[in-house]
Amino acid sequence: MIPAEFDYVKAGSVDEAVAALVSGGEDSKVLGGGQSLLPVLRLRLNAPSVLVDVSGVDEMRQVSDEGSSILVGAAVTTYEVMHHELVTTHVPLLSQTAGLVADPAIRHRGTFGGSCTHADPSGDMPSVASALDAEFLVAGPGGRRTVAAKDFFVDFFTTAVGLDEVLVAVRLPKLTGWGSHYEKFHRTAQSWAIVGVAAAVRVEGGSIAEARIALTNMGPTPVRASSVEAALTGGPATAEAIAAASASAADGTSPTTDTHADAEFRQHLARVLTKRAVEKAAGL
Ligand SMILES: Cc1cc2nc3c(=O)[nH]c(=O)nc-3n(C[C@H](O)[C@H](O)[C@H](O)COP(=O)(O)OP(=O)(O)OC[C@H]3O[C@@H](n4cnc5c(N)ncnc54)[C@H](O)[C@@H]3O)c2cc1C
């Protein structure tokens, strides 16, 4: 179907994007890579009167080294995230996961910021951001603010970004001395996660000193597997200890039942995939 008519604004800066959103009012929408938004418009599930394209905003197209963290612009494509040297070197969990998103055509157009702001429960990038306690830099008419990952993902397809705001960039800590892995379960070669697990662990002298785990598609937003993190921390980095800790991965989760899997099977997957992801992150 052809989308309903809309005005198109190509923003040259973050300020221009915010000004266009403010002047467009409630019916304006940010356009990133268009891989999720355009199908919605074509199905006429949404009909914004103004689209504000941020794909050419230079500030949002940068990846930069901030010392202990990497700042990834919201308009950086999934393909660029997958291959950028700063990301592959310092946040390999993000580059590995980017390589599992959709197919090459979608990765070349879709953006990191679009994936996070779209906030699809089966999206892979939000779980990585959640596991790493990323910070989201948001700009609006009142200025700029930073939102912690735990406050960014609010509900199904809903984030803390307001209607007149733009996600500018995402700050992720460098994983120096950590191992990491994203384990994704899907039925066809390139598809959305039925369940996914983002894991990062720091092993010291044969023990797990720190662990961060987030689950994809186990609730309306990414879910931190806090009980697994607590059970792993201070314990041996062995297959037996990881299996025992992973048994609680589904505790407190509320996955949906749909045509791909029922809630019970998703909870089973969460336990199995957490074990696999942590083992790989720990180098077993
Ligand atoms: C067939 C198919 C398969 C896919 N498979 C996967 C998969 O396996 N895993 C996965 O994680 N994703 C998958 N995706 C989603 C894909 O990664 C999308 O590109 C992504 O979800 C949205 O990114 P985008 O830049 O295209 O955003 P857009 O489609 O442009 O926008 C999506 C939403 O985010 C908002 N938005 C975008 N950028 C900003 C910004 N900077 N500030 C504020 N709001 C913004 C828009 O207003 C809109 O509401 C798939 C998509 C398709 C079509």
The ligand as an SDF file (V2000), in Angstrom:
LIG
                    3D

 53 58  0  0  0  0  0  0  0  0999 V2000
   12.3930   -8.0810    7.6070 C   0  0  0  0  0  0  0  0  0  0  0  0
   12.9990   -7.4440    8.8240 C   0  0  0  0  0  0  0  0  0  0  0  0
   13.7480   -8.2250    9.6880 C   0  0  0  0  0  0  0  0  0  0  0  0
   14.3030   -7.6650   10.8270 C   0  0  0  0  0  0  0  0  0  0  0  0
   15.0120   -8.4580   11.6910 N   0  0  0  0  0  0  0  0  0  0  0  0
   15.5250   -7.9360   12.8190 C   0  0  0  0  0  0  0  0  0  0  0  0
   16.2610   -8.7520   13.7390 C   0  0  0  0  0  0  0  0  0  0  0  0
   16.5130   -9.9370   13.5270 O   0  0  0  0  0  0  0  0  0  0  0  0
   16.7200   -8.1610   14.8780 N   0  0  0  0  0  0  0  0  0  0  0  0
   16.5110   -6.8320   15.1590 C   0  0  0  0  0  0  0  0  0  0  0  0
   16.9430   -6.3660   16.2040 O   0  0  0  0  0  0  0  0  0  0  0  0
   15.8590   -6.0360   14.2750 N   0  0  0  0  0  0  0  0  0  0  0  0
   15.3640   -6.5570   13.1230 C   0  0  0  0  0  0  0  0  0  0  0  0
   14.6870   -5.7360   12.2520 N   0  0  0  0  0  0  0  0  0  0  0  0
   14.5030   -4.3100   12.5700 C   0  0  0  0  0  0  0  0  0  0  0  0
   15.6080   -3.4930   11.9220 C   0  0  0  0  0  0  0  0  0  0  0  0
   16.8030   -3.6860   12.6380 O   0  0  0  0  0  0  0  0  0  0  0  0
   15.2160   -2.0200   11.9060 C   0  0  0  0  0  0  0  0  0  0  0  0
   16.1300   -1.3520   11.1300 O   0  0  0  0  0  0  0  0  0  0  0  0
   15.1940   -1.2890   13.2260 C   0  0  0  0  0  0  0  0  0  0  0  0
   14.3140   -1.8550   14.1300 O   0  0  0  0  0  0  0  0  0  0  0  0
   14.7490    0.1730   13.0830 C   0  0  0  0  0  0  0  0  0  0  0  0
   15.8260    0.9270   12.6800 O   0  0  0  0  0  0  0  0  0  0  0  0
   15.6100    2.0910   11.6100 P   0  0  0  0  0  0  0  0  0  0  0  0
   16.8310    2.9430   11.6710 O   0  0  0  0  0  0  0  0  0  0  0  0
   15.2480    1.5050   10.3080 O   0  0  0  0  0  0  0  0  0  0  0  0
   14.4050    2.9230   12.2570 O   0  0  0  0  0  0  0  0  0  0  0  0
   13.1140    3.5420   11.5860 P   0  0  0  0  0  0  0  0  0  0  0  0
   12.3350    2.4800   10.8930 O   0  0  0  0  0  0  0  0  0  0  0  0
   13.4750    4.7330   10.7790 O   0  0  0  0  0  0  0  0  0  0  0  0
   12.3570    4.0410   12.8900 O   0  0  0  0  0  0  0  0  0  0  0  0
   11.8440    3.1210   13.8390 C   0  0  0  0  0  0  0  0  0  0  0  0
   11.2520    3.9190   15.0100 C   0  0  0  0  0  0  0  0  0  0  0  0
   12.2950    4.5700   15.7280 O   0  0  0  0  0  0  0  0  0  0  0  0
   12.1110    6.0010   15.6920 C   0  0  0  0  0  0  0  0  0  0  0  0
   13.4560    6.5840   15.5360 N   0  0  0  0  0  0  0  0  0  0  0  0
   14.4070    6.2060   14.6510 C   0  0  0  0  0  0  0  0  0  0  0  0
   15.5530    6.8690   14.8680 N   0  0  0  0  0  0  0  0  0  0  0  0
   15.3140    7.7110   15.9180 C   0  0  0  0  0  0  0  0  0  0  0  0
   16.0990    8.6660   16.6200 C   0  0  0  0  0  0  0  0  0  0  0  0
   17.3950    8.8890   16.3350 N   0  0  0  0  0  0  0  0  0  0  0  0
   15.5200    9.3610   17.6290 N   0  0  0  0  0  0  0  0  0  0  0  0
   14.2190    9.1500   17.9630 C   0  0  0  0  0  0  0  0  0  0  0  0
   13.4330    8.2590   17.3420 N   0  0  0  0  0  0  0  0  0  0  0  0
   13.9760    7.5380   16.3230 C   0  0  0  0  0  0  0  0  0  0  0  0
   11.1680    6.2710   14.5290 C   0  0  0  0  0  0  0  0  0  0  0  0
   10.4130    7.4580   14.7180 O   0  0  0  0  0  0  0  0  0  0  0  0
   10.3000    5.0220   14.5760 C   0  0  0  0  0  0  0  0  0  0  0  0
    9.3090    5.1610   15.5640 O   0  0  0  0  0  0  0  0  0  0  0  0
   14.1200   -6.2740   11.0960 C   0  0  0  0  0  0  0  0  0  0  0  0
   13.3870   -5.4700   10.2110 C   0  0  0  0  0  0  0  0  0  0  0  0
   12.8360   -6.0460    9.0820 C   0  0  0  0  0  0  0  0  0  0  0  0
   12.0600   -5.1650    8.1540 C   0  0  0  0  0  0  0  0  0  0  0  0
  1  2  1  0
  2  3  1  0
  2 52  2  0
  3  4  2  0
  4  5  1  0
  4 50  1  0
  5  6  2  0
  6  7  1  0
  6 13  1  0
  7  8  2  0
  7  9  1  0
  9 10  1  0
 10 11  2  0
 10 12  1  0
 12 13  2  0
 13 14  1  0
 14 15  1  0
 14 50  1  0
 15 16  1  0
 16 17  1  0
 16 18  1  0
 18 19  1  0
 18 20  1  0
 20 21  1  0
 20 22  1  0
 22 23  1  0
 23 24  1  0
 24 25  2  0
 24 26  1  0
 24 27  1  0
 27 28  1  0
 28 29  2  0
 28 30  1  0
 28 31  1  0
 31 32  1  0
 32 33  1  0
 33 34  1  0
 33 48  1  0
 34 35  1  0
 35 36  1  0
 35 46  1  0
 36 37  1  0
 36 45  1  0
 37 38  2  0
 38 39  1  0
 39 40  1  0
 39 45  2  0
 40 41  1  0
 40 42  2  0
 42 43  1  0
 43 44  2  0
 44 45  1  0
 46 47  1  0
 46 48  1  0
 48 49  1  0
 50 51  2  0
 51 52  1  0
 52 53  1  0
M  END
$$$$
